[in-house]
Amino acid sequence: MSDRLAGKRIFLTGAAQGIGLAIAEQCLKEGAKLFVVDRDGALLRETVKKLGAGEGMLGHAEADISDAAAIAAAMAQAAKEIGPVNALINNAGINVFSLPLETTDEEWQRCFDVNLKGAWNCCKAALPGMIAAGGGAILNIASTHSFTIIPHTFPYPLAKHALLGLTKSLALEYVGAGVRVNALAPGYVETQKNIDYWNSFPDPVKAKAETLALHPGKRIATTTEIAKAAVFMISDECPFMNAATLVVDGGLSVLQHAV
């Protein structure tokens, strides 16, 4: 354990599995106090037990980030359990992939309610306290979908493009109050969601190999690699980084074609 995040009281969403769980592990390892939120209460409780942090270091609440009232209540609970939140990591999100003309109104609404409005609900709940305290840090977990388009993934990239707009807008609005707002854009990551995706094909090994072949290094990121980047961005090691997006995709988004 080190102290890179000593003094940080972090509100982390989507923490029960995948990238969120890896971020939670790294934040605790680096000395942060942490309040974790997920809409899957049972899985979240298992995760909290697994993290095994000491009293006063880790709190949790079951909440859907699309519910502004639930997030406001969770933020108030966090203030009581770990102290006033001075760092927010908006990690929770959902995949909604379709064709434009086949996307239902319900799919459209749920995509934006979680991937954009959900992040805003958390920012809106955290910002007043950060401003009153003289500063804070917000990190939005975006995606390479935020600036590239994969056909047949509509409307997910629209929401992720908009998340970068939210990041930049809030960054410029509140820089004078000492609040930094940035985004982290992973590419493919070896999460259970991607494993399930590969397993949906008749030949999962081939499907995974095709994904790896898209990348210059012929591999994809681990959740820990993304989590370590998140630690850096939420820490005080980059105090002049604001309205920025750090891309962690192994070079995928700048590869024009395979050699």
N, C-alpha and C positions, 0 to 999 in steps of 0.2 A: 504493500500500500504506500502511495506517495501522497503529496499534498497539492497536486496541480489544481484540484478543484476545492481546496479548503475554503470555507466561507461561502460556497455556492449552495443554495437551497433550490433544488431543481424540480420542476413540475414536468413530468415526462408522460406523454400519451402513447397508447398502443404498446404498452410495456410487457405484455404477457408472453410474447413469443417473438421469434425472428430478430430483426434489426433492433426492435425496441428492447427486448431482453438483453441483447448484447450491449446496448448503450447503458442500460441499468447496471449491468455488471461492471462495466468500465468506470462509470461515474462513482459508484461506491468504492471501487478500488483506488480511485484518485482522491478520496476524502470528502466527497460531496454528501450533503444530506439530500434525500431523495423522496419525492412523493410520486407514486406511479398510478396511472389510470388506464383502465381498459374496459370495454363493454362486456367482455366475457369474465364475469365475476369469479366463477369456479376456477378457471385457468389462472386468473390473476392471483387468487389466494394461494394456489400451488406455487406460482412463481415467487411470491413474497417469502414463502417458507424456504424455497430453494436458495434465494438470495441471502437469507440468514443474517441480515444486518442487525446491529444492536439497537436497543431502545433509543428513540429520538433521532435515529439515522434514516429510518424508512417508514413511510406511511403509504396508504393506498385507499382507493375508492373505485367502485364500479360505476362507470358513467359512459354514456355515448356522447362523443364530442359534438354531435349535431344538435344536442339538447343544451341550449345556452344556460338555462337555469341549473341543470345538473352540473355543468362545468363551473359556474359561479359558486355553487355550494361546495364542490370539491376543492376549489381554490381557497375558500374560507377554512375548510377543514385542514388543508395543507398548512396554512398559516399557524394554526393551533398546534399541529403535530411536529412540524420541522422548523417553523418560523416563517416570516414573510418571504414569499417566493421572489428570488432575484434572478432566476434563469428559467427559461421555458424551452422545452424541446418538443415541437409539434411533429410527432412521428406517425401517429395513427393515420391510416388511409385504407381505401379499398380499391380493388381492381374492378372496373366496369368496362368491358371490352365488347364492342359490337360494330355493326356497320351503321353509318349515319341514318339511313332511312329505315333501319330495323330497330333503332334504339327507342324504347318506350319512354313515355313521360316519367314513369316511375324510376326507370334506370337513370335517366338524366338527372332527376331531382336528387336521388340518393348519392350519385357521384359527386355532385356539387355540394350537397349538404355535409358530406364527410370530408372530402378532399380540399375544399376551399372554405366553406362556411364554418366547418369544424375547427380549422386552424384559426380563423378569425375569432370564433367564440373564446378560444383559449387566450389569444392575444388580448382581447377586450377585457377578460377577467384578470390578466396578469399586469397589464400596463399601468393602471392607476397606482398600484403599490410600488412598482419600479420607479415611476416618475416621482412619487412622494419621497422615496428613499434616495433619489439622486442618481439612479442608474440601474442598469440590468442588461441582460443579454437574451435574445430570442433567436432560436435556430429552427428553421422550417426544413423538414426533410422532404425535399422535392424529388426529382428524378431526371434522367436523361430524356424522358418524355416531356420535360418542361421546355425543351428547345428543339426536339426532333419529333418526327411523326413515324410511327409504325402503322402501316395500313391495317384496318380491321380492329383497331383498339379504341375507336371512338366511344364515349366522349372523354375518356380518361386524360389524354394529353391536353385537352382544353382546360380542364381543371388544374392540371399541373403547370401549364403556361401561366394561368391566372395566379397561381400561388407565388410565382416569381414576381408578378406585379404587386401582389400584397406585400411581399418582402421589401421591395424597393420603396414602395409608398410609405410604409410604416418607418422604414429606416431613415428616410429624409424628414418625416414629420417629427420624429422624437430624438434625433441625434442631439439636439440642444438640451434635452433632458438627461443625457448620458446613457441612453438606451441604444444598444447596437442590435440590428436585425439582419440576419444573414440566412443563406440557404445552403444546403448540402444536397448534391445531386448524384445519387448512386446510379450505376447501370444495373446489369444483371448481378444478383447476389444469390448465394446458395442458401435460400430459405426453404422452409417446408412448402410454401406456396409454389415455388419453382419446381421442387421435387415432385409435388403432386401434378404439376403441369406436364413434366416429362413422363410421369407414370400414366398419364391419360392416353399416351400413344401406344400402338401395338408393340413398338420396340423402344422402350424407355432409354436404353443405353445409346441407341442411335440418335434419339431426340436430344439427349444431353450433349452428345458429341457435336451435333450441329450447332448448338448454342455456343459451346466453347470455341468452335472454329470461327465464329464471327469476330473473336477478339484477337488483337495483335499478339498477346501473350498466351493464347490458347487456353485460358482459364478465366473463371469469374471470381468476383470478390467473396470473401468470407464475411459473415456478419461482424466479426471482431474487427476486421479492417475498416468497415464503415463506422463502427462505434469509436474507434480511436480517432478518426477524423472528426467525429462529433465532439469528442472531448476537447480537442484542440480549438475548435471554433467557439465552444461555449466558455472556454477558459479565458484567463487574462493574458494569454500569450500572444493574442492578436488584437490588441486594443484599438487599432486604427482600421480594422477590417469592418466595413459597414456597407450594406446594400449589395453585398457580393454573393456570388454562387461558386462554391468549390465543387468541382466535378471529380468524382472518384469512380471511374469506369474502366480503368486499364487502357485507356486510349480508344475505346470503341467509337465514341462519338466523333472522332476526328479521322477515322479510317475511311478513306474514300472507296477503296476496293481491296480485296485480298490479292497478295502477290502470288 
